[in-house]
């Protein structure tokens, strides 16, 4: 049976940042694809085609954008992004995490237990925005 794709997908996620170049390099280092940089905005792409639009704070273009808070849980108060890796297991997440450490990032340890079927860890971007990285639904059980 052919799986139907959802009728809609997230097209753009907007964030205001202090330094476009630093934030652009930060997100590219996480494995997002660089698309383009324009005056006052950088665009990177997540797996699945969603674009992360990084607007320069205190720029005419971004002045009309409302500040928002996306965090889902009190213990992740600064969370702005919730990213899902392609892997399903805690080992897959640990390999991704070690790759980030090798690139100079400072992610937290992988949390004990799972959250709604996901292993996860968190870190902050250059502006202090929290990012949580999740596995696709856990499948640590042998198949």
Buried (B, 14 or more C-beta within 10 A) or exposed (E): EEEEEEEEEEEEBBBBBEBBEBBBBBBEEBBBEEEEBEEBBBBBBBEEEBBBBBBBBEBEEBEEBEEEEBBEEEEBEBBBBBBBBEBBBBEBBBEBBEBBEEEEBEBEEBBEEBEEEBBBBBBBBBBEBBBBBBBBEBEEEEE
